[in-house]
Structures are given as C-alpha cells and as structure tokens.
C-alpha cells in the first residue's frame, strides 16, 4: 500500500516516519529571511503550517519580492522629495552618500515595520 505509515523504534516508543513535502530550491533574499526569523520566533504555528504544507518557500519569496519593491520605491520617492540628484553626487559626493545612507536607513525601518 502506498499510504502505509511506517514507524521507527526510539527507546520505548514507536514514532511515525514523517517526511516534509519537497521544497523548491530558490534563493530567498534578506527580507524573506528576516520575515522567516520573525514568524519562526513569534508565530510558530503559522511557520510550521507553512513548512508542513510545502508553501513556506513560495510565501517567503513573495514577501521578499514585495519588500524589495517597496524598499526601492521608498528610496526613489524619498530622494526625489529631498532633492537628492545626480548633480549633487557630482558636486559633493560625501554629502550625497550621507543623505542616501540616511534615506536607506529610514526605508529599511519602514519596510521592517510594514512587511517584516
């Protein structure tokens, strides 16, 4: 029979031999990994539900894609609002780097709060 459950003796107990569904091999980015750590720590039931149903990788890939798009959009919008241009980069590179780092830090915090 194909659906027959097998057991392994562990001390005095018989434990079922269970295997998780095969997950696709996909590179998950920084945002997806952060979200995985978050749900693994604070939403264990959701994490194990996604893991055992075989949808964890696709879920994290979607989160990573959404967060990356949001991060890029925020960087562009904040830079435009604050008048940070390529001309500033040419004229005063250190000021441009300082202001862009500030924008990236703010965008990271926004994405972390909103998505992660």
HELIX and SHEET records of a PDB file:
HELIX    1   1 UNK A   30  UNK A   42  1                                  13    
HELIX    2   2 UNK A   44  UNK A   53  1                                  10    
HELIX    3   3 UNK A   56  UNK A   81  1                                  26    
HELIX    4   4 UNK A   86  UNK A   91  1                                   6    
HELIX    5   5 UNK A   93  UNK A  114  1                                  22    
SHEET    1   A 2 UNK A   7  UNK A  10  0                                        
SHEET    2   A 2 UNK A  13  UNK A  16 -1                                        
END                                                                             
